[in-house]
Amino acid sequence: MTPALGKQSLVGPATFDHLNQKFSLPNDGAWDVAGPSRLWNYHLHYFDDLMAEGFLERRGRHRDLVQSWIRHNPPMQGTGWEPYPLSRRVVNWIKADLTPSFLDNAALSSLAVQARYLTRRCERHLQGNHLWINAKALIFAGLFFDGAAGPGEAGKWLAQGMLLAGRGIKDQVKPDGGHYEQSPMYHAFMVEDLLDLINLGRACAWAELDGFKETAARMLGYLQGVCHPDGQIVLFNDAAFNMGPSPGQLLDYGQRLGIGPVNVSEQGEGWRHYPDSGVVCLKAGSWTLFWDTGPIGPDHIPGHAHADSLTLELSWNRQRVIVDTGTGEYGVSPERLHQRGTSAHNTVMIDGRNSSEVWAGFRVARRARPLGRATITQVDGQTICRAGHDGYKRIRGEVLHWRKIITDKENIVIEDEIQGRGQHLAELFWHFHPEIDVRPSDDKWFLLHAGLGKIGEMTIQGAEDIQLIFATYHPEFGLSLETKKLVAKTRGPLPIKFLTRISSFNSQ
């Protein structure tokens, strides 16, 4: 069965569009391109275009590129032989050969060498999604080279891959179906991986991979649950659009395999809660709100975490209104640090410090922890949710941040309370989608859209100063869009309270 297809990236004979940047292979045929980022070069070596939209029309170019890669990437040299891009490439070469036959003898020989090398380079030191993709590649290679038939070398690859995959599912998938790195983007990657493995097992008549169906169904349910009405994921932690097949394509892929989404969230009228991951979804008339009350990620690998505790995103029908800044780049840079920082999210910052001490590109020192699980009650037609974190407890005065969200049919009230001792500066941030125009009117802020008209209005109480300033939005890697955000500030003795009210315009 044809897998889910990603976005086309090969846009010329040797020109690639990855991460919204176009570069060509140099004339000498080298495959480590100078100029783009390390992540761009990783994508170059994945060969994702082999299974992208319209792939059959480019099969001739694909064969030339495979041969070029073999000639210019001798074993164990260069970016392409690092375990993560190697694993992605092994999977893509095999998927391409199964839909339909694609690899010649030279490519098959290279593929075997790559799989053999990977067995000694699995990323146990990194764990998480890296070790998982290593496992997937070994299973693909083992079955492709008929490892299910006996104890030969391919059989050893298959056994190693299955052992790692079994441990990965046990460690990485939470009971509510969420991936433990707390990134909807990496969650979607693993969903695709599971569906690919099940698909491969059926193509190779190896029933053991059907044992992943229950996990795939739960993960599909979670994926469906953390998508806005526009069909795309929430941008919590490291997350961006168009890094693989869309959520809708993955759900369709599951249906074609006979695997529908299984939602194991706690839920009631107008709300849904994934208690292990900490994501809460609230409905209030035309509004859909997603709230992150969970941990920033696993203690041993918080590399994809942001200092975004208690952040939220908000849509009005299919239009996003309040958005997290998103993830536009990896690596070590001031911009990467900003995108991971608290001021890039819809939450409260104390004394100019991040709620979790993010540093470098993928590091976190002292980190915020939830103050228990979110509580949800319903009283007199209102849904009341409350959660907190201790990320500022390290500050003198043992500062805590509690947030309460109250919704009814048309209104959302967000109460932020900063508890503790002493004098502190509290800053509350609200980031708006670039298509939302925010206009002040007395003590209100009108939320407007060029095509939809007047969406709603916002008020903020408890602030000494409120400013509307320019900001940037990064819904995709390599994409930076100008937008606006509100910054509400108060300096004084604790407790400090902010009260934000968002109402539909037609409810006034």
C-alpha positions in Angstrom: 0.0 0.0 0.0 1.3 3.5 -0.9 2.3 5.3 2.3 1.4 8.8 3.2 3.2 11.2 0.9 5.1 14.3 2.0 5.7 17.6 0.2 7.9 17.5 -3.0 11.4 18.8 -2.2 13.3 18.0 -5.5 12.5 21.1 -7.6 15.2 20.7 -10.3 17.7 18.1 -11.5 19.9 18.7 -8.4 18.0 21.5 -6.6 16.2 20.9 -3.4 13.7 22.9 -1.4 14.1 22.0 2.3 13.0 24.2 5.2 11.8 26.9 2.8 15.3 27.3 1.4 16.5 26.2 -2.1 20.0 25.0 -2.7 21.6 22.9 -5.4 24.3 20.3 -5.2 27.7 21.8 -6.2 29.2 21.0 -9.6 31.7 18.6 -8.0 28.8 16.5 -6.8 29.5 16.9 -3.1 26.5 16.1 -0.8 27.5 18.4 2.1 26.3 21.7 0.7 28.0 24.9 2.0 25.6 27.7 3.0 22.4 26.1 4.4 22.1 24.8 8.0 23.1 21.5 9.4 19.4 20.6 9.5 19.0 21.4 5.8 21.9 19.1 5.0 20.3 16.4 7.1 17.2 16.7 5.1 19.2 16.4 1.9 20.5 13.0 3.0 17.0 11.7 4.0 15.9 11.3 0.4 12.3 12.2 1.4 11.4 13.1 -2.1 11.5 9.4 -3.1 8.1 9.2 -1.3 6.7 12.7 -1.9 3.7 13.9 -3.9 4.2 13.0 -7.6 7.2 10.8 -6.9 6.7 8.6 -9.9 7.2 11.5 -12.3 10.7 12.0 -10.9 11.9 8.4 -10.7 14.6 9.0 -13.4 16.1 11.9 -11.4 15.8 9.8 -8.2 17.9 7.0 -9.7 20.6 9.5 -10.8 20.6 11.0 -7.3 21.0 7.6 -5.6 23.9 6.8 -7.8 25.4 10.2 -7.2 25.0 9.7 -3.4 26.8 6.3 -3.5 29.7 7.8 -5.5 30.3 10.8 -3.3 29.5 9.4 0.1 32.0 6.6 0.8 31.2 4.5 3.9 31.5 6.2 7.3 32.3 9.6 5.8 30.2 12.8 6.0 26.8 13.9 7.2 25.0 11.1 5.3 26.6 8.4 7.5 25.4 9.9 10.8 22.9 7.5 12.3 19.8 9.7 12.1 20.0 10.7 8.4 21.2 7.2 7.6 18.2 5.7 9.2 15.8 8.0 7.4 17.5 7.3 4.1 17.4 3.5 4.6 13.7 3.6 5.1 13.0 5.9 2.1 15.1 3.8 -0.3 13.3 0.6 0.8 9.8 2.3 0.6 10.7 3.5 -2.9 11.7 0.0 -4.0 8.4 -1.4 -2.7 6.3 1.1 -4.7 7.4 -0.2 -7.3 10.9 -1.8 -7.8 13.5 1.0 -7.8 17.0 0.0 -6.5 19.7 -1.5 -8.8 22.4 -3.8 -7.6 24.8 -1.0 -6.6 22.1 0.6 -4.5 21.2 -2.7 -2.9 24.8 -3.3 -2.0 25.1 0.2 -0.5 21.8 -0.3 1.4 23.2 -3.4 3.0 26.4 -1.6 4.0 24.4 1.2 5.5 22.3 -1.2 7.6 25.3 -3.1 8.7 27.0 0.1 9.8 23.9 1.3 11.7 23.8 -1.8 13.9 27.0 -0.5 15.6 25.9 3.2 15.7 22.4 3.2 17.2 21.9 6.4 19.2 21.4 5.0 22.6 23.1 8.0 24.1 20.4 10.3 22.7 17.4 8.0 23.2 14.0 9.5 22.1 13.1 9.9 18.5 16.7 9.3 17.3 16.9 5.8 18.8 13.4 5.1 17.6 14.2 5.9 13.9 17.3 3.7 14.2 15.0 0.9 15.2 12.6 1.5 12.4 15.5 1.4 9.8 16.8 -1.9 11.2 13.3 -3.5 11.0 12.9 -2.2 7.4 16.4 -3.5 6.4 15.9 -6.8 8.2 12.6 -7.6 6.5 13.6 -6.2 3.1 16.6 -8.5 3.0 14.4 -11.4 4.2 15.5 -11.5 7.8 12.2 -13.0 8.8 13.4 -16.2 7.0 16.1 -17.2 9.4 19.0 -16.3 11.8 21.3 -14.7 9.2 22.7 -11.2 9.2 19.3 -9.6 8.1 17.6 -11.6 10.8 20.0 -10.1 13.4 19.1 -6.6 12.1 15.4 -7.4 12.4 15.8 -8.7 15.9 17.8 -5.7 17.0 15.3 -3.4 15.5 12.3 -5.1 17.1 14.0 -5.1 20.5 14.7 -1.3 20.3 11.2 -0.6 18.9 9.5 -2.5 21.7 11.4 -0.6 24.3 10.8 2.6 22.4 7.0 2.2 22.5 7.1 1.3 26.2 9.2 4.3 27.1 8.1 6.9 24.6 4.3 6.6 24.3 2.3 7.8 27.2 -1.0 6.1 28.3 -3.0 9.0 26.8 -1.3 8.4 23.4 1.1 11.3 23.5 4.8 11.1 22.7 6.9 11.8 25.7 9.0 14.5 24.1 5.9 16.7 24.3 6.3 17.9 20.7 3.2 17.4 18.4 5.6 17.4 15.4 7.7 14.5 16.7 4.5 12.8 17.8 3.3 13.0 14.1 6.7 11.6 13.0 6.3 8.5 15.2 2.7 8.0 14.0 3.9 7.8 10.5 6.7 5.4 11.5 4.3 3.1 13.2 1.9 3.1 10.2 4.9 2.5 7.9 6.0 -0.5 10.0 2.5 -2.0 10.0 2.3 -1.5 6.2 5.7 -3.1 5.8 4.8 -6.1 7.9 1.7 -6.7 5.7 3.7 -6.3 2.5 6.3 -8.8 3.8 3.6 -11.1 5.3 5.2 -10.7 8.8 2.4 -10.5 11.2 4.4 -9.4 14.3 4.3 -5.8 13.2 0.5 -5.8 13.5 1.2 -5.8 17.2 1.8 -2.1 16.9 -1.8 -1.4 15.9 -3.0 -0.5 19.4 -0.3 2.0 19.9 -0.8 3.5 16.5 -4.5 3.9 17.1 -3.9 5.7 20.5 -1.3 7.9 18.9 -3.7 8.7 16.0 -6.3 9.7 18.6 -4.0 12.0 20.3 -2.8 13.5 17.0 -6.4 14.2 16.0 -7.0 15.7 19.5 -4.2 18.2 19.3 -5.1 19.7 15.9 -6.7 23.1 15.5 -9.9 23.3 13.5 -7.7 24.2 10.5 -6.4 20.6 10.6 -2.8 21.5 11.7 -1.1 20.7 15.0 -0.6 23.0 18.0 2.8 24.5 18.1 3.9 23.5 21.6 7.6 23.0 22.2 9.6 22.3 19.0 6.9 22.1 16.4 6.3 23.3 12.8 4.1 22.6 9.9 4.9 20.7 6.7 7.8 18.6 8.1 6.1 15.4 6.8 2.6 14.3 5.8 -0.1 16.4 7.3 -2.3 15.1 10.2 -5.1 14.5 7.7 -2.9 12.4 5.5 -1.8 10.3 8.5 -5.3 9.8 9.6 -6.2 8.7 6.0 -3.2 6.4 6.0 -4.4 4.8 9.2 -7.9 4.3 7.8 -6.4 2.6 4.7 -4.6 0.2 7.0 -7.8 -0.4 8.9 -6.6 1.6 11.9 -8.8 4.4 13.2 -8.0 6.9 15.9 -8.7 5.8 19.4 -9.2 8.7 21.8 -8.3 7.9 25.4 -8.6 11.4 26.8 -10.7 12.4 29.8 -13.6 14.5 28.5 -16.8 16.3 29.2 -19.1 18.8 27.6 -16.9 21.4 26.0 -13.5 20.0 27.2 -11.0 17.3 26.6 -7.9 16.5 28.7 -4.9 14.3 28.0 -3.8 13.9 31.6 -0.4 12.2 31.0 0.7 14.8 28.4 -1.1 17.7 30.1 -2.8 19.1 27.0 -6.3 20.5 27.6 -8.7 21.4 24.8 -11.6 23.7 25.6 -14.6 24.7 23.4 -16.5 28.0 23.9 -18.9 28.7 21.1 -16.7 29.5 18.0 -13.5 29.4 20.1 -11.2 26.4 20.4 -8.4 26.7 23.0 -5.5 24.4 23.5 -3.6 24.7 26.8 -0.3 23.1 27.8 -0.3 22.1 31.5 2.2 19.3 31.2 5.9 18.8 31.7 8.3 20.3 29.3 9.6 16.8 28.4 11.4 13.8 29.8 14.2 14.7 32.3 16.9 12.8 30.4 16.2 14.4 27.0 14.5 17.8 27.2 16.2 18.9 24.0 12.9 19.8 22.2 11.5 21.6 25.1 10.6 25.3 25.3 10.2 27.5 28.4 6.5 27.6 27.6 4.8 26.2 30.8 1.1 27.0 30.8 1.1 28.5 27.3 -2.0 28.3 25.1 -3.2 28.7 21.5 -6.6 29.9 20.4 -8.7 29.6 17.2 -12.0 31.2 16.2 -13.7 28.7 13.9 -10.9 27.7 11.5 -8.8 30.9 12.0 -5.9 30.9 14.4 -6.0 33.9 16.7 -3.5 33.5 19.5 -0.4 31.5 18.5 2.9 30.4 20.0 5.9 31.8 18.1 6.6 28.4 16.6 10.0 26.9 15.6 11.9 28.4 12.7 15.3 27.0 13.2 17.6 24.6 15.1 21.2 25.1 16.1 22.8 27.6 18.5 21.8 31.1 17.8 20.1 34.1 19.6 17.0 33.5 17.5 16.8 29.8 18.5 17.2 30.9 22.2 14.4 33.5 21.7 12.0 31.0 20.1 12.5 28.6 23.1 12.2 31.4 25.7 9.2 32.3 27.7 8.7 35.7 26.0 7.9 33.8 22.8 4.9 32.1 24.3 1.5 33.0 25.7 2.3 32.8 29.4 3.9 34.8 32.2 7.6 35.7 32.7 8.9 36.8 36.1 11.9 39.1 36.5 12.9 38.7 32.9 13.8 35.0 33.4 12.6 31.9 31.5 10.4 29.5 33.3 12.8 26.8 32.4 16.5 27.6 31.8 16.9 26.8 28.1 20.3 27.2 26.7 22.4 26.3 23.7 20.3 24.7 21.0 18.8 21.7 22.8 19.7 22.1 26.5 17.7 22.8 29.6 19.1 23.4 33.1 16.6 24.0 35.9 13.2 23.3 34.5 9.6 24.0 35.4 7.5 21.2 36.7 3.7 21.0 36.9 2.1 21.5 40.3 0.1 18.3 39.9 -2.3 17.5 37.1 -4.8 20.1 35.8 -8.2 20.1 37.5 -11.4 20.5 35.5 -14.8 21.2 36.9 -18.1 22.4 35.5 -20.4 24.7 37.4 -23.5 26.6 36.2 -22.6 26.2 32.5 -19.0 27.1 33.0 -15.9 24.9 32.6 -13.2 25.8 35.1 -9.6 24.5 34.6 -6.7 25.2 36.9 -3.0 24.3 36.7 0.3 25.7 37.9 4.1 25.3 37.7 7.1 25.8 39.9 9.6 27.1 37.3 10.1 30.4 39.2 10.4 28.8 42.7 14.2 29.2 42.3 13.7 33.0 42.4 13.9 34.6 45.8 10.5 34.5 47.3 9.7 30.9 46.0 7.5 32.2 43.2 4.7 30.0 41.7 2.6 30.6 38.7 -1.0 29.4 38.7 -3.4 29.8 35.8 -7.1 29.3 35.7 -9.2 29.3 32.5 -13.0 29.7 32.7 -15.1 29.2 29.6 -18.8 29.4 28.8 -20.7 29.5 25.5 -18.9 32.5 24.0 -16.3 33.8 26.5 -12.9 32.8 27.8 -11.5 34.2 31.0 -7.8 33.6 31.9 -6.7 34.3 35.4 -3.0 34.4 36.1 -1.8 34.5 39.7 1.8 34.9 40.7 2.2 33.7 44.3 5.2 34.0 46.6 7.1 36.7 48.5 8.8 40.0 47.7 8.7 42.5 44.8 8.8 41.2 41.3 8.2 42.1 37.7 5.5 40.1 36.0 5.0 40.2 32.2 2.1 38.5 30.4 2.4 37.9 26.6 -0.3 37.3 24.0 1.0 36.6 20.4 -1.4 37.0 17.5 -1.6 35.3 14.1 -0.3 37.5 11.3 -3.8 37.7 9.8 -5.3 39.1 13.0 -5.4 42.9 13.3 -5.4 44.1 16.9 -6.8 47.6 17.5 -7.1 49.5 20.8 -10.3 51.1 21.8 -10.4 52.6 25.3 -9.6 49.7 27.7 -10.3 47.0 25.0 -8.5 45.5 22.1 -10.6 44.6 19.1 -9.6 41.4 17.2 -10.2 41.8 13.5 -9.6 39.8 10.3 -9.6 41.2 6.8 -11.9 38.5 5.5 -13.9 37.5 8.6 -14.5 41.0 10.0 -14.8 41.5 13.7 -14.0 38.3 15.6 -13.9 39.4 19.2 -12.4 41.7 21.8 -9.9 41.3 24.6 -9.5 43.1 27.9 -6.6 42.7 30.4 -6.9 43.7 34.0 -4.1 44.0 36.6 -1.5 45.5 34.4 0.3 48.8 35.0 1.3 49.0 31.3 0.1 47.3 28.2 2.0 47.7 24.9 1.3 46.3 21.4 4.6 45.5 19.8 5.9 43.8 16.7 6.9 40.2 16.9 7.6 37.2 14.5 5.8 34.0 13.9 7.5 30.8 12.6 4.9 28.2 11.6 7.5 26.4 9.4 11.2 26.0 9.5 12.9 28.8 7.6 9.8 31.0 7.6 9.5 34.2 9.6 6.3 36.2 9.4 5.8 39.6 11.0 3.0 39.8 13.5 2.1 41.6 16.8 1.9 40.7 20.4 0.5 42.4 23.5 2.9 42.7 26.5 1.2 43.5 29.9 3.5 44.4 32.7 3.2 44.9 36.5 5.9 45.4 39.1 5.1 45.1 42.8 4.7 42.8 45.8 3.2 39.4 45.3 0.6 38.2 44.8 0.2 39.7 41.3 -2.9 38.9 39.3 -3.7 39.4 35.6 -7.2 38.8 34.3 -7.6 38.4 30.5 -11.1 38.2 29.0 -11.7 37.2 25.4 -15.2 37.5 24.0 -16.8 36.9 20.7 -17.8 40.2 19.1 -21.4 39.1 18.6 -21.8 38.1 22.2 -21.6 41.7 23.5 
